[in-house]
Amino acid sequence: MSGKELAKSLIDQIPESKMFYVLAYLQGAAIPDETPNAETVTAMEELDNGGGQLFTGSTSRLFDALMGD
């Protein structure tokens, strides 16, 4: 029996009260992995090479810094 066949046979055994969790998991598993765009890849490479900026402080201070205040 294949994995898909086993999963289909088990679905009938899951109580309706727990079906929400199964559906949420299956929906997440069915979505293909997303490939990051070029800008994101460049940013990750920068961090891997020791670049980037470390910020310590509150979220409001971070947003102030990002907005240039």
C-alpha positions in Angstrom: 0.0 0.0 0.0 1.4 3.4 -1.0 1.7 6.3 1.4 -1.2 8.1 -0.3 -3.4 5.0 -0.1 -2.7 4.6 3.6 -3.4 8.3 4.2 -6.7 8.0 2.4 -7.7 5.0 4.4 -6.8 6.7 7.7 -8.9 9.9 6.9 -12.1 8.0 7.6 -10.9 7.1 11.1 -10.2 10.7 12.1 -13.0 12.2 14.2 -14.7 15.3 12.8 -13.5 17.3 15.9 -9.9 16.8 14.8 -10.3 17.2 11.1 -9.5 20.9 11.3 -5.9 20.1 12.3 -5.5 17.5 9.6 -6.8 19.8 6.9 -4.5 22.6 8.1 -1.5 20.3 8.0 -2.4 18.9 4.6 -2.9 22.3 3.1 0.5 23.4 4.3 2.1 20.2 3.0 0.4 20.6 -0.4 1.8 24.1 -1.0 5.1 23.9 -2.9 8.2 25.3 -1.3 8.7 28.9 -2.3 12.0 29.9 -3.8 13.3 33.2 -2.4 13.7 36.1 -4.9 17.1 37.4 -5.9 17.0 40.3 -3.4 16.3 37.9 -0.5 19.1 35.5 -1.7 21.5 38.4 -1.8 20.5 39.5 1.7 21.0 35.9 3.1 24.4 35.7 1.4 25.4 39.0 3.0 24.5 37.7 6.4 26.3 34.4 5.8 29.4 36.4 5.0 29.3 38.4 8.2 27.6 41.5 6.8 24.3 43.1 7.7 23.4 45.1 10.8 22.6 43.9 14.3 19.8 45.8 16.0 19.2 45.6 19.7 16.3 47.6 21.2 12.6 47.8 21.2 10.4 47.3 18.1 9.4 51.0 18.2 13.0 52.0 18.1 13.6 49.7 15.2 10.8 51.2 13.2 12.0 54.7 14.1 15.4 53.8 12.7 13.9 52.3 9.6 11.8 55.3 9.0 14.8 57.6 9.5 13.5 59.4 12.6 
